[in-house]
């Protein structure tokens, strides 16, 4: 799996996150992207669910805001 995101995510700003399941040929994959407070990781700031499918080549670029 590949996850690519900016090194710093700003609260209230729109940021793109890329997710890919490399060399995957199975069924649809539901992926939960979760942004947590750093470095404690004790609070979830936001989350988003995306679905990787054969139609999107098991990759997606999604907006996190």
PDBQT receptor file of N, H, CA, C and O in Angstrom, charges set to zero:
ATOM      1  N   UNK A   1       0.836  -1.181   0.000  1.00  0.00    +0.000 N 
ATOM      2  CA  UNK A   1       0.000   0.000   0.000  1.00  0.00    +0.000 C 
ATOM      3  C   UNK A   1       0.876   1.237   0.000  1.00  0.00    +0.000 C 
ATOM      4  O   UNK A   1       1.980   1.231   0.546  1.00  0.00    +0.000 OA
ATOM      5  N   UNK A   2       0.371   2.308  -0.623  1.00  0.00    +0.000 N 
ATOM      6  H   UNK A   2      -0.525   2.313  -1.066  1.00  0.00    +0.000 HD
ATOM      7  CA  UNK A   2       1.065   3.587  -0.672  1.00  0.00    +0.000 C 
ATOM      8  C   UNK A   2       0.121   4.652  -0.141  1.00  0.00    +0.000 C 
ATOM      9  O   UNK A   2      -1.044   4.712  -0.532  1.00  0.00    +0.000 OA
ATOM     10  N   UNK A   3       0.629   5.489   0.750  1.00  0.00    +0.000 N 
ATOM     11  H   UNK A   3       1.576   5.440   1.067  1.00  0.00    +0.000 HD
ATOM     12  CA  UNK A   3      -0.104   6.658   1.240  1.00  0.00    +0.000 C 
ATOM     13  C   UNK A   3       0.824   7.839   1.102  1.00  0.00    +0.000 C 
ATOM     14  O   UNK A   3       1.939   7.826   1.624  1.00  0.00    +0.000 OA
ATOM     15  N   UNK A   4       0.367   8.866   0.400  1.00  0.00    +0.000 N 
ATOM     16  H   UNK A   4      -0.539   8.876  -0.024  1.00  0.00    +0.000 HD
ATOM     17  CA  UNK A   4       1.168  10.061   0.211  1.00  0.00    +0.000 C 
ATOM     18  C   UNK A   4       0.352  11.263   0.654  1.00  0.00    +0.000 C 
ATOM     19  O   UNK A   4      -0.778  11.465   0.210  1.00  0.00    +0.000 OA
ATOM     20  N   UNK A   5       0.948  12.060   1.539  1.00  0.00    +0.000 N 
ATOM     21  H   UNK A   5       1.867  11.896   1.898  1.00  0.00    +0.000 HD
ATOM     22  CA  UNK A   5       0.263  13.237   2.075  1.00  0.00    +0.000 C 
ATOM     23  C   UNK A   5       1.314  14.289   2.403  1.00  0.00    +0.000 C 
ATOM     24  O   UNK A   5       2.494  13.965   2.535  1.00  0.00    +0.000 OA
ATOM     25  N   UNK A   6       0.898  15.541   2.537  1.00  0.00    +0.000 N 
ATOM     26  H   UNK A   6      -0.060  15.804   2.430  1.00  0.00    +0.000 HD
ATOM     27  CA  UNK A   6       1.853  16.571   2.952  1.00  0.00    +0.000 C 
ATOM     28  C   UNK A   6       2.454  16.234   4.317  1.00  0.00    +0.000 C 
ATOM     29  O   UNK A   6       1.815  15.583   5.143  1.00  0.00    +0.000 OA
ATOM     30  N   UNK A   7       3.672  16.678   4.538  1.00  0.00    +0.000 N 
ATOM     31  H   UNK A   7       4.191  17.207   3.866  1.00  0.00    +0.000 HD
ATOM     32  CA  UNK A   7       4.349  16.456   5.811  1.00  0.00    +0.000 C 
ATOM     33  C   UNK A   7       3.600  17.125   6.962  1.00  0.00    +0.000 C 
ATOM     34  O   UNK A   7       3.607  16.625   8.087  1.00  0.00    +0.000 OA
ATOM     35  N   UNK A   8       2.966  18.237   6.681  1.00  0.00    +0.000 N 
ATOM     36  H   UNK A   8       2.960  18.643   5.767  1.00  0.00    +0.000 HD
ATOM     37  CA  UNK A   8       2.223  18.990   7.685  1.00  0.00    +0.000 C 
ATOM     38  C   UNK A   8       0.804  19.229   7.176  1.00  0.00    +0.000 C 
ATOM     39  O   UNK A   8       0.616  19.796   6.099  1.00  0.00    +0.000 OA
ATOM     40  N   UNK A   9      -0.184  18.802   7.939  1.00  0.00    +0.000 N 
ATOM     41  H   UNK A   9      -0.031  18.341   8.814  1.00  0.00    +0.000 HD
ATOM     42  CA  UNK A   9      -1.586  19.061   7.607  1.00  0.00    +0.000 C 
ATOM     43  C   UNK A   9      -2.078  20.189   8.498  1.00  0.00    +0.000 C 
ATOM     44  O   UNK A   9      -1.945  20.117   9.720  1.00  0.00    +0.000 OA
ATOM     45  N   UNK A  10      -2.639  21.219   7.905  1.00  0.00    +0.000 N 
ATOM     46  H   UNK A  10      -2.747  21.278   6.913  1.00  0.00    +0.000 HD
ATOM     47  CA  UNK A  10      -3.120  22.372   8.661  1.00  0.00    +0.000 C 
ATOM     48  C   UNK A  10      -4.616  22.254   8.913  1.00  0.00    +0.000 C 
ATOM     49  O   UNK A  10      -5.390  21.987   7.993  1.00  0.00    +0.000 OA
ATOM     50  N   UNK A  11      -5.014  22.452  10.148  1.00  0.00    +0.000 N 
ATOM     51  H   UNK A  11      -4.386  22.669  10.895  1.00  0.00    +0.000 HD
ATOM     52  CA  UNK A  11      -6.431  22.402  10.511  1.00  0.00    +0.000 C 
ATOM     53  C   UNK A  11      -7.163  23.511   9.768  1.00  0.00    +0.000 C 
ATOM     54  O   UNK A  11      -6.726  24.661   9.774  1.00  0.00    +0.000 OA
ATOM     55  N   UNK A  12      -8.275  23.166   9.128  1.00  0.00    +0.000 N 
ATOM     56  H   UNK A  12      -8.630  22.231   9.123  1.00  0.00    +0.000 HD
ATOM     57  CA  UNK A  12      -9.073  24.140   8.396  1.00  0.00    +0.000 C 
ATOM     58  C   UNK A  12      -8.639  24.332   6.957  1.00  0.00    +0.000 C 
ATOM     59  O   UNK A  12      -9.338  24.988   6.185  1.00  0.00    +0.000 OA
ATOM     60  N   UNK A  13      -7.494  23.769   6.580  1.00  0.00    +0.000 N 
ATOM     61  H   UNK A  13      -6.927  23.236   7.208  1.00  0.00    +0.000 HD
ATOM     62  CA  UNK A  13      -7.007  23.876   5.208  1.00  0.00    +0.000 C 
ATOM     63  C   UNK A  13      -7.347  22.606   4.442  1.00  0.00    +0.000 C 
ATOM     64  O   UNK A  13      -7.489  21.531   5.025  1.00  0.00    +0.000 OA
ATOM     65  N   UNK A  14      -7.471  22.744   3.145  1.00  0.00    +0.000 N 
ATOM     66  H   UNK A  14      -7.355  23.617   2.671  1.00  0.00    +0.000 HD
ATOM     67  CA  UNK A  14      -7.741  21.608   2.276  1.00  0.00    +0.000 C 
ATOM     68  C   UNK A  14      -6.410  21.001   1.832  1.00  0.00    +0.000 C 
ATOM     69  O   UNK A  14      -5.551  21.708   1.306  1.00  0.00    +0.000 OA
ATOM     70  N   UNK A  15      -6.238  19.692   2.044  1.00  0.00    +0.000 N 
ATOM     71  H   UNK A  15      -6.937  19.118   2.471  1.00  0.00    +0.000 HD
ATOM     72  CA  UNK A  15      -5.005  19.001   1.659  1.00  0.00    +0.000 C 
ATOM     73  C   UNK A  15      -5.364  17.729   0.895  1.00  0.00    +0.000 C 
ATOM     74  O   UNK A  15      -6.337  17.053   1.226  1.00  0.00    +0.000 OA
ATOM     75  N   UNK A  16      -4.580  17.411  -0.120  1.00  0.00    +0.000 N 
ATOM     76  H   UNK A  16      -3.789  17.961  -0.390  1.00  0.00    +0.000 HD
ATOM     77  CA  UNK A  16      -4.789  16.192  -0.898  1.00  0.00    +0.000 C 
ATOM     78  C   UNK A  16      -4.014  15.027  -0.291  1.00  0.00    +0.000 C 
ATOM     79  O   UNK A  16      -2.866  15.175   0.129  1.00  0.00    +0.000 OA
ATOM     80  N   UNK A  17      -4.661  13.873  -0.256  1.00  0.00    +0.000 N 
ATOM     81  H   UNK A  17      -5.594  13.753  -0.597  1.00  0.00    +0.000 HD
ATOM     82  CA  UNK A  17      -4.043  12.636   0.221  1.00  0.00    +0.000 C 
ATOM     83  C   UNK A  17      -4.245  11.582  -0.867  1.00  0.00    +0.000 C 
ATOM     84  O   UNK A  17      -5.351  11.410  -1.380  1.00  0.00    +0.000 OA
ATOM     85  N   UNK A  18      -3.172  10.884  -1.210  1.00  0.00    +0.000 N 
ATOM     86  H   UNK A  18      -2.273  11.023  -0.793  1.00  0.00    +0.000 HD
ATOM     87  CA  UNK A  18      -3.203   9.847  -2.242  1.00  0.00    +0.000 C 
ATOM     88  C   UNK A  18      -3.061   8.485  -1.579  1.00  0.00    +0.000 C 
ATOM     89  O   UNK A  18      -2.173   8.280  -0.751  1.00  0.00    +0.000 OA
ATOM     90  N   UNK A  19      -3.942   7.550  -1.946  1.00  0.00    +0.000 N 
ATOM     91  H   UNK A  19      -4.663   7.717  -2.618  1.00  0.00    +0.000 HD
ATOM     92  CA  UNK A  19      -3.900   6.181  -1.429  1.00  0.00    +0.000 C 
ATOM     93  C   UNK A  19      -3.911   5.224  -2.620  1.00  0.00    +0.000 C 
ATOM     94  O   UNK A  19      -4.683   5.399  -3.563  1.00  0.00    +0.000 OA
ATOM     95  N   UNK A  20      -3.042   4.206  -2.565  1.00  0.00    +0.000 N 
ATOM     96  H   UNK A  20      -2.414   4.063  -1.800  1.00  0.00    +0.000 HD
ATOM     97  CA  UNK A  20      -2.971   3.221  -3.647  1.00  0.00    +0.000 C 
ATOM     98  C   UNK A  20      -2.688   1.837  -3.068  1.00  0.00    +0.000 C 
ATOM     99  O   UNK A  20      -1.865   1.685  -2.165  1.00  0.00    +0.000 OA
ATOM    100  N   UNK A  21      -3.376   0.839  -3.596  1.00  0.00    +0.000 N 
ATOM    101  H   UNK A  21      -4.044   0.962  -4.329  1.00  0.00    +0.000 HD
ATOM    102  CA  UNK A  21      -3.093  -0.558  -3.271  1.00  0.00    +0.000 C 
ATOM    103  C   UNK A  21      -2.313  -1.125  -4.452  1.00  0.00    +0.000 C 
ATOM    104  O   UNK A  21      -2.900  -1.523  -5.458  1.00  0.00    +0.000 OA
ATOM    105  N   UNK A  22      -1.003  -1.159  -4.328  1.00  0.00    +0.000 N 
ATOM    106  H   UNK A  22      -0.526  -0.835  -3.510  1.00  0.00    +0.000 HD
ATOM    107  CA  UNK A  22      -0.146  -1.598  -5.430  1.00  0.00    +0.000 C 
ATOM    108  C   UNK A  22      -0.237  -3.100  -5.633  1.00  0.00    +0.000 C 
ATOM    109  O   UNK A  22      -0.306  -3.870  -4.674  1.00  0.00    +0.000 OA
ATOM    110  N   UNK A  23      -0.237  -3.502  -6.895  1.00  0.00    +0.000 N 
ATOM    111  H   UNK A  23      -0.182  -2.876  -7.673  1.00  0.00    +0.000 HD
ATOM    112  CA  UNK A  23      -0.257  -4.923  -7.278  1.00  0.00    +0.000 C 
ATOM    113  C   UNK A  23      -1.429  -5.676  -6.660  1.00  0.00    +0.000 C 
ATOM    114  O   UNK A  23      -1.314  -6.865  -6.360  1.00  0.00    +0.000 OA
ATOM    115  N   UNK A  24      -2.537  -5.004  -6.470  1.00  0.00    +0.000 N 
ATOM    116  H   UNK A  24      -2.630  -4.039  -6.714  1.00  0.00    +0.000 HD
ATOM    117  CA  UNK A  24      -3.731  -5.619  -5.893  1.00  0.00    +0.000 C 
ATOM    118  C   UNK A  24      -4.712  -5.917  -7.008  1.00  0.00    +0.000 C 
ATOM    119  O   UNK A  24      -4.907  -5.086  -7.896  1.00  0.00    +0.000 OA
ATOM    120  N   UNK A  25      -5.331  -7.085  -6.980  1.00  0.00    +0.000 N 
ATOM    121  H   UNK A  25      -5.172  -7.760  -6.260  1.00  0.00    +0.000 HD
ATOM    122  CA  UNK A  25      -6.283  -7.444  -8.034  1.00  0.00    +0.000 C 
ATOM    123  C   UNK A  25      -7.550  -8.082  -7.466  1.00  0.00    +0.000 C 
ATOM    124  O   UNK A  25      -8.287  -8.744  -8.197  1.00  0.00    +0.000 OA
ATOM    125  N   UNK A  26      -7.809  -7.892  -6.183  1.00  0.00    +0.000 N 
ATOM    126  H   UNK A  26      -7.210  -7.354  -5.590  1.00  0.00    +0.000 HD
ATOM    127  CA  UNK A  26      -8.994  -8.471  -5.557  1.00  0.00    +0.000 C 
ATOM    128  C   UNK A  26     -10.217  -7.585  -5.712  1.00  0.00    +0.000 C 
ATOM    129  O   UNK A  26     -10.329  -6.808  -6.660  1.00  0.00    +0.000 OA
ATOM    130  N   UNK A  27     -11.126  -7.718  -4.763  1.00  0.00    +0.000 N 
ATOM    131  H   UNK A  27     -11.034  -8.349  -3.993  1.00  0.00    +0.000 HD
ATOM    132  CA  UNK A  27     -12.352  -6.931  -4.777  1.00  0.00    +0.000 C 
ATOM    133  C   UNK A  27     -12.130  -5.523  -4.251  1.00  0.00    +0.000 C 
ATOM    134  O   UNK A  27     -11.005  -5.121  -3.954  1.00  0.00    +0.000 OA
ATOM    135  N   UNK A  28     -13.221  -4.789  -4.143  1.00  0.00    +0.000 N 
ATOM    136  H   UNK A  28     -14.134  -5.116  -4.385  1.00  0.00    +0.000 HD
ATOM    137  CA  UNK A  28     -13.154  -3.413  -3.657  1.00  0.00    +0.000 C 
ATOM    138  C   UNK A  28     -12.549  -3.365  -2.254  1.00  0.00    +0.000 C 
ATOM    139  O   UNK A  28     -12.760  -4.261  -1.438  1.00  0.00    +0.000 OA
ATOM    140  N   UNK A  29     -11.790  -2.292  -1.994  1.00  0.00    +0.000 N 
ATOM    141  H   UNK A  29     -11.619  -1.564  -2.657  1.00  0.00    +0.000 HD
ATOM    142  CA  UNK A  29     -11.170  -2.089  -0.687  1.00  0.00    +0.000 C 
ATOM    143  C   UNK A  29     -11.722  -0.818  -0.057  1.00  0.00    +0.000 C 
ATOM    144  O   UNK A  29     -11.643   0.253  -0.659  1.00  0.00    +0.000 OA
ATOM    145  N   UNK A  30     -12.271  -0.918   1.124  1.00  0.00    +0.000 N 
ATOM    146  H   UNK A  30     -12.335  -1.788   1.614  1.00  0.00    +0.000 HD
ATOM    147  CA  UNK A  30     -12.681   0.260   1.883  1.00  0.00    +0.000 C 
ATOM    148  C   UNK A  30     -11.514   0.674   2.760  1.00  0.00    +0.000 C 
ATOM    149  O   UNK A  30     -10.977  -0.136   3.516  1.00  0.00    +0.000 OA
ATOM    150  N   UNK A  31     -11.119   1.948   2.655  1.00  0.00    +0.000 N 
ATOM    151  H   UNK A  31     -11.555   2.605   2.040  1.00  0.00    +0.000 HD
ATOM    152  CA  UNK A  31      -9.969   2.467   3.390  1.00  0.00    +0.000 C 
ATOM    153  C   UNK A  31     -10.426   3.644   4.241  1.00  0.00    +0.000 C 
ATOM    154  O   UNK A  31     -11.117   4.539   3.755  1.00  0.00    +0.000 OA
ATOM    155  N   UNK A  32     -10.037   3.637   5.512  1.00  0.00    +0.000 N 
ATOM    156  H   UNK A  32      -9.476   2.910   5.907  1.00  0.00    +0.000 HD
ATOM    157  CA  UNK A  32     -10.325   4.750   6.411  1.00  0.00    +0.000 C 
ATOM    158  C   UNK A  32      -9.034   5.539   6.606  1.00  0.00    +0.000 C 
ATOM    159  O   UNK A  32      -8.033   5.003   7.083  1.00  0.00    +0.000 OA
ATOM    160  N   UNK A  33      -9.068   6.822   6.231  1.00  0.00    +0.000 N 
ATOM    161  H   UNK A  33      -9.881   7.257   5.844  1.00  0.00    +0.000 HD
ATOM    162  CA  UNK A  33      -7.933   7.718   6.434  1.00  0.00    +0.000 C 
ATOM    163  C   UNK A  33      -8.237   8.516   7.695  1.00  0.00    +0.000 C 
ATOM    164  O   UNK A  33      -9.280   9.161   7.799  1.00  0.00    +0.000 OA
ATOM    165  N   UNK A  34      -7.328   8.465   8.638  1.00  0.00    +0.000 N 
ATOM    166  H   UNK A  34      -6.480   7.941   8.554  1.00  0.00    +0.000 HD
ATOM    167  CA  UNK A  34      -7.543   9.113   9.926  1.00  0.00    +0.000 C 
ATOM    168  C   UNK A  34      -6.389  10.056  10.226  1.00  0.00    +0.000 C 
ATOM    169  O   UNK A  34      -5.226   9.657  10.160  1.00  0.00    +0.000 OA
ATOM    170  N   UNK A  35      -6.706  11.312  10.558  1.00  0.00    +0.000 N 
ATOM    171  H   UNK A  35      -7.650  11.636  10.611  1.00  0.00    +0.000 HD
ATOM    172  CA  UNK A  35      -5.698  12.302  10.935  1.00  0.00    +0.000 C 
ATOM    173  C   UNK A  35      -5.815  12.513  12.434  1.00  0.00    +0.000 C 
ATOM    174  O   UNK A  35      -6.880  12.849  12.952  1.00  0.00    +0.000 OA
ATOM    175  N   UNK A  36      -4.690  12.308  13.123  1.00  0.00    +0.000 N 
ATOM    176  H   UNK A  36      -3.825  12.036  12.703  1.00  0.00    +0.000 HD
ATOM    177  CA  UNK A  36      -4.691  12.422  14.582  1.00  0.00    +0.000 C 
ATOM    178  C   UNK A  36      -3.718  13.496  15.037  1.00  0.00    +0.000 C 
ATOM    179  O   UNK A  36      -2.795  13.880  14.319  1.00  0.00    +0.000 OA
ATOM    180  N   UNK A  37      -3.955  13.963  16.243  1.00  0.00    +0.000 N 
ATOM    181  H   UNK A  37      -4.705  13.652  16.826  1.00  0.00    +0.000 HD
ATOM    182  CA  UNK A  37      -3.074  14.959  16.845  1.00  0.00    +0.000 C 
ATOM    183  C   UNK A  37      -1.680  14.354  16.983  1.00  0.00    +0.000 C 
ATOM    184  O   UNK A  37      -1.531  13.194  17.368  1.00  0.00    +0.000 OA
ATOM    185  N   UNK A  38      -0.660  15.154  16.664  1.00  0.00    +0.000 N 
ATOM    186  H   UNK A  38      -0.781  16.096  16.351  1.00  0.00    +0.000 HD
ATOM    187  CA  UNK A  38       0.721  14.677  16.710  1.00  0.00    +0.000 C 
ATOM    188  C   UNK A  38       1.479  15.435  17.780  1.00  0.00    +0.000 C 
ATOM    189  O   UNK A  38       1.281  16.644  17.905  1.00  0.00    +0.000 OA
ATOM    190  N   UNK A  39       2.316  14.808  18.540  1.00  0.00    +0.000 N 
ATOM    191  H   UNK A  39       2.476  13.827  18.438  1.00  0.00    +0.000 HD
ATOM    192  CA  UNK A  39       2.792  13.435  18.446  1.00  0.00    +0.000 C 
ATOM    193  C   UNK A  39       2.028  12.443  19.329  1.00  0.00    +0.000 C 
ATOM    194  O   UNK A  39       2.289  11.243  19.256  1.00  0.00    +0.000 OA
ATOM    195  N   UNK A  40       1.105  12.907  20.148  1.00  0.00    +0.000 N 
ATOM    196  H   UNK A  40       0.894  13.883  20.207  1.00  0.00    +0.000 HD
ATOM    197  CA  UNK A  40       0.441  12.015  21.107  1.00  0.00    +0.000 C 
ATOM    198  C   UNK A  40      -0.499  11.001  20.469  1.00  0.00    +0.000 C 
ATOM    199  O   UNK A  40      -0.684   9.910  21.010  1.00  0.00    +0.000 OA
ATOM    200  N   UNK A  41      -1.092  11.338  19.338  1.00  0.00    +0.000 N 
ATOM    201  H   UNK A  41      -0.942  12.224  18.899  1.00  0.00    +0.000 HD
ATOM    202  CA  UNK A  41      -2.062  10.469  18.653  1.00  0.00    +0.000 C 
ATOM    203  C   UNK A  41      -3.222  10.095  19.569  1.00  0.00    +0.000 C 
ATOM    204  O   UNK A  41      -3.790   9.008  19.461  1.00  0.00    +0.000 OA
ATOM    205  N   UNK A  42      -3.563  11.007  20.466  1.00  0.00    +0.000 N 
ATOM    206  H   UNK A  42      -3.102  11.890  20.554  1.00  0.00    +0.000 HD
ATOM    207  CA  UNK A  42      -4.615  10.732  21.445  1.00  0.00    +0.000 C 
ATOM    208  C   UNK A  42      -5.980  11.271  21.035  1.00  0.00    +0.000 C 
ATOM    209  O   UNK A  42      -6.980  10.999  21.700  1.00  0.00    +0.000 OA
ATOM    210  N   UNK A  43      -6.028  12.033  19.944  1.00  0.00    +0.000 N 
ATOM    211  H   UNK A  43      -5.216  12.254  19.404  1.00  0.00    +0.000 HD
ATOM    212  CA  UNK A  43      -7.295  12.610  19.502  1.00  0.00    +0.000 C 
ATOM    213  C   UNK A  43      -7.370  12.605  17.980  1.00  0.00    +0.000 C 
ATOM    214  O   UNK A  43      -6.441  13.038  17.298  1.00  0.00    +0.000 OA
ATOM    215  N   UNK A  44      -8.485  12.110  17.463  1.00  0.00    +0.000 N 
ATOM    216  H   UNK A  44      -9.239  11.757  18.017  1.00  0.00    +0.000 HD
ATOM    217  CA  UNK A  44      -8.709  12.118  16.016  1.00  0.00    +0.000 C 
ATOM    218  C   UNK A  44      -9.247  13.487  15.625  1.00  0.00    +0.000 C 
ATOM    219  O   UNK A  44     -10.244  13.954  16.177  1.00  0.00    +0.000 OA
ATOM    220  N   UNK A  45      -8.585  14.121  14.677  1.00  0.00    +0.000 N 
ATOM    221  H   UNK A  45      -7.775  13.742  14.229  1.00  0.00    +0.000 HD
ATOM    222  CA  UNK A  45      -8.988  15.455  14.224  1.00  0.00    +0.000 C 
ATOM    223  C   UNK A  45     -10.018  15.343  13.114  1.00  0.00    +0.000 C 
ATOM    224  O   UNK A  45     -11.014  16.066  13.110  1.00  0.00    +0.000 OA
ATOM    225  N   UNK A  46      -9.782  14.440  12.173  1.00  0.00    +0.000 N 
ATOM    226  H   UNK A  46      -8.972  13.853  12.175  1.00  0.00    +0.000 HD
ATOM    227  CA  UNK A  46     -10.754  14.184  11.112  1.00  0.00    +0.000 C 
ATOM    228  C   UNK A  46     -10.479  12.827  10.508  1.00  0.00    +0.000 C 
ATOM    229  O   UNK A  46      -9.385  12.280  10.639  1.00  0.00    +0.000 OA
ATOM    230  N   UNK A  47     -11.484  12.294   9.846  1.00  0.00    +0.000 N 
ATOM    231  H   UNK A  47     -12.373  12.739   9.740  1.00  0.00    +0.000 HD
ATOM    232  CA  UNK A  47     -11.322  11.016   9.156  1.00  0.00    +0.000 C 
ATOM    233  C   UNK A  47     -12.198  11.015   7.913  1.00  0.00    +0.000 C 
ATOM    234  O   UNK A  47     -13.157  11.779   7.797  1.00  0.00    +0.000 OA
ATOM    235  N   UNK A  48     -11.843  10.144   6.999  1.00  0.00    +0.000 N 
ATOM    236  H   UNK A  48     -11.064   9.524   7.092  1.00  0.00    +0.000 HD
ATOM    237  CA  UNK A  48     -12.588  10.039   5.747  1.00  0.00    +0.000 C 
ATOM    238  C   UNK A  48     -12.475   8.611   5.247  1.00  0.00    +0.000 C 
ATOM    239  O   UNK A  48     -11.413   7.995   5.345  1.00  0.00    +0.000 OA
ATOM    240  N   UNK A  49     -13.555   8.088   4.718  1.00  0.00    +0.000 N 
ATOM    241  H   UNK A  49     -14.417   8.588   4.638  1.00  0.00    +0.000 HD
ATOM    242  CA  UNK A  49     -13.578   6.747   4.157  1.00  0.00    +0.000 C 
ATOM    243  C   UNK A  49     -13.603   6.849   2.635  1.00  0.00    +0.000 C 
ATOM    244  O   UNK A  49     -14.368   7.630   2.069  1.00  0.00    +0.000 OA
ATOM    245  N   UNK A  50     -12.763   6.055   1.981  1.00  0.00    +0.000 N 
ATOM    246  H   UNK A  50     -12.142   5.420   2.440  1.00  0.00    +0.000 HD
ATOM    247  CA  UNK A  50     -12.726   6.003   0.520  1.00  0.00    +0.000 C 
ATOM    248  C   UNK A  50     -12.767   4.540   0.093  1.00  0.00    +0.000 C 
ATOM    249  O   UNK A  50     -12.454   3.647   0.881  1.00  0.00    +0.000 OA
ATOM    250  N   UNK A  51     -13.152   4.301  -1.153  1.00  0.00    +0.000 N 
ATOM    251  H   UNK A  51     -13.405   5.027  -1.793  1.00  0.00    +0.000 HD
ATOM    252  CA  UNK A  51     -13.194   2.943  -1.688  1.00  0.00    +0.000 C 
ATOM    253  C   UNK A  51     -12.284   2.846  -2.901  1.00  0.00    +0.000 C 
ATOM    254  O   UNK A  51     -12.422   3.602  -3.862  1.00  0.00    +0.000 OA
ATOM    255  N   UNK A  52     -11.352   1.901  -2.841  1.00  0.00    +0.000 N 
ATOM    256  H   UNK A  52     -11.240   1.286  -2.060  1.00  0.00    +0.000 HD
ATOM    257  CA  UNK A  52     -10.470   1.623  -3.965  1.00  0.00    +0.000 C 
ATOM    258  C   UNK A  52     -11.099   0.493  -4.772  1.00  0.00    +0.000 C 
ATOM    259  O   UNK A  52     -11.425  -0.564  -4.232  1.00  0.00    +0.000 OA
ATOM    260  N   UNK A  53     -11.263   0.728  -6.067  1.00  0.00    +0.000 N 
ATOM    261  H   UNK A  53     -10.997   1.587  -6.506  1.00  0.00    +0.000 HD
ATOM    262  CA  UNK A  53     -11.909  -0.248  -6.944  1.00  0.00    +0.000 C 
ATOM    263  C   UNK A  53     -11.065  -0.471  -8.197  1.00  0.00    +0.000 C 
ATOM    264  O   UNK A  53     -10.121   0.272  -8.467  1.00  0.00    +0.000 OA
ATOM    265  N   UNK A  54     -11.417  -1.495  -8.946  1.00  0.00    +0.000 N 
ATOM    266  H   UNK A  54     -12.184  -2.099  -8.726  1.00  0.00    +0.000 HD
ATOM    267  CA  UNK A  54     -10.738  -1.745 -10.222  1.00  0.00    +0.000 C 
ATOM    268  C   UNK A  54     -10.967  -0.572 -11.171  1.00  0.00    +0.000 C 
ATOM    269  O   UNK A  54     -10.086  -0.243 -11.966  1.00  0.00    +0.000 OA
ATOM    270  N   UNK A  55     -12.143   0.067 -11.100  1.00  0.00    +0.000 N 
ATOM    271  H   UNK A  55     -12.859  -0.199 -10.454  1.00  0.00    +0.000 HD
ATOM    272  CA  UNK A  55     -12.447   1.209 -11.974  1.00  0.00    +0.000 C 
ATOM    273  C   UNK A  55     -11.518   2.393 -11.721  1.00  0.00    +0.000 C 
ATOM    274  O   UNK A  55     -11.207   3.138 -12.651  1.00  0.00    +0.000 OA
ATOM    275  N   UNK A  56     -11.062   2.580 -10.463  1.00  0.00    +0.000 N 
ATOM    276  H   UNK A  56     -11.314   1.975  -9.708  1.00  0.00    +0.000 HD
ATOM    277  CA  UNK A  56     -10.131   3.676 -10.189  1.00  0.00    +0.000 C 
ATOM    278  C   UNK A  56      -8.698   3.146 -10.012  1.00  0.00    +0.000 C 
ATOM    279  O   UNK A  56      -7.844   3.793  -9.406  1.00  0.00    +0.000 OA
ATOM    280  N   UNK A  57      -8.466   1.933 -10.570  1.00  0.00    +0.000 N 
ATOM    281  H   UNK A  57      -9.159   1.407 -11.063  1.00  0.00    +0.000 HD
ATOM    282  CA  UNK A  57      -7.142   1.289 -10.554  1.00  0.00    +0.000 C 
ATOM    283  C   UNK A  57      -6.591   1.145  -9.133  1.00  0.00    +0.000 C 
ATOM    284  O   UNK A  57      -5.380   1.185  -8.915  1.00  0.00    +0.000 OA
ATOM    285  N   UNK A  58      -7.498   0.976  -8.179  1.00  0.00    +0.000 N 
ATOM    286  H   UNK A  58      -8.482   0.942  -8.356  1.00  0.00    +0.000 HD
ATOM    287  CA  UNK A  58      -7.147   0.816  -6.767  1.00  0.00    +0.000 C 
ATOM    288  C   UNK A  58      -6.263   1.955  -6.266  1.00  0.00    +0.000 C 
ATOM    289  O   UNK A  58      -5.320   1.754  -5.501  1.00  0.00    +0.000 OA
ATOM    290  N   UNK A  59      -6.608   3.163  -6.730  1.00  0.00    +0.000 N 
ATOM    291  H   UNK A  59      -7.374   3.326  -7.352  1.00  0.00    +0.000 HD
ATOM    292  CA  UNK A  59      -5.918   4.358  -6.254  1.00  0.00    +0.000 C 
ATOM    293  C   UNK A  59      -6.892   5.523  -6.243  1.00  0.00    +0.000 C 
ATOM    294  O   UNK A  59      -7.842   5.565  -7.024  1.00  0.00    +0.000 OA
ATOM    295  N   UNK A  60      -6.643   6.467  -5.346  1.00  0.00    +0.000 N 
ATOM    296  H   UNK A  60      -5.871   6.433  -4.711  1.00  0.00    +0.000 HD
ATOM    297  CA  UNK A  60      -7.527   7.625  -5.256  1.00  0.00    +0.000 C 
ATOM    298  C   UNK A  60      -6.769   8.809  -4.674  1.00  0.00    +0.000 C 
ATOM    299  O   UNK A  60      -5.931   8.653  -3.785  1.00  0.00    +0.000 OA
ATOM    300  N   UNK A  61      -7.073   9.976  -5.183  1.00  0.00    +0.000 N 
ATOM    301  H   UNK A  61      -7.754  10.102  -5.905  1.00  0.00    +0.000 HD
ATOM    302  CA  UNK A  61      -6.586  11.235  -4.632  1.00  0.00    +0.000 C 
ATOM    303  C   UNK A  61      -7.798  11.912  -4.023  1.00  0.00    +0.000 C 
ATOM    304  O   UNK A  61      -8.748  12.245  -4.732  1.00  0.00    +0.000 OA
ATOM    305  N   UNK A  62      -7.772  12.118  -2.722  1.00  0.00    +0.000 N 
ATOM    306  H   UNK A  62      -7.001  11.848  -2.147  1.00  0.00    +0.000 HD
ATOM    307  CA  UNK A  62      -8.937  12.663  -2.046  1.00  0.00    +0.000 C 
ATOM    308  C   UNK A  62      -8.578  13.918  -1.269  1.00  0.00    +0.000 C 
ATOM    309  O   UNK A  62      -7.446  14.080  -0.812  1.00  0.00    +0.000 OA
ATOM    310  N   UNK A  63      -9.539  14.784  -1.130  1.00  0.00    +0.000 N 
ATOM    311  H   UNK A  63     -10.458  14.651  -1.501  1.00  0.00    +0.000 HD
ATOM    312  CA  UNK A  63      -9.373  16.050  -0.422  1.00  0.00    +0.000 C 
ATOM    313  C   UNK A  63      -9.724  15.855   1.050  1.00  0.00    +0.000 C 
ATOM    314  O   UNK A  63     -10.805  15.364   1.376  1.00  0.00    +0.000 OA
ATOM    315  N   UNK A  64      -8.823  16.234   1.920  1.00  0.00    +0.000 N 
ATOM    316  H   UNK A  64      -7.945  16.633   1.655  1.00  0.00    +0.000 HD
ATOM    317  CA  UNK A  64      -9.069  16.167   3.365  1.00  0.00    +0.000 C 
ATOM    318  C   UNK A  64      -9.222  17.592   3.875  1.00  0.00    +0.000 C 
ATOM    319  O   UNK A  64      -8.332  18.425   3.703  1.00  0.00    +0.000 OA
ATOM    320  N   UNK A  65     -10.359  17.863   4.502  1.00  0.00    +0.000 N 
ATOM    321  H   UNK A  65     -11.082  17.187   4.642  1.00  0.00    +0.000 HD
ATOM    322  CA  UNK A  65     -10.584  19.211   5.048  1.00  0.00    +0.000 C 
ATOM    323  C   UNK A  65     -11.370  19.114   6.319  1.00  0.00    +0.000 C 
ATOM    324  O   UNK A  65     -11.668  20.134   6.940  1.00  0.00    +0.000 OA
TER     325      UNK A  65
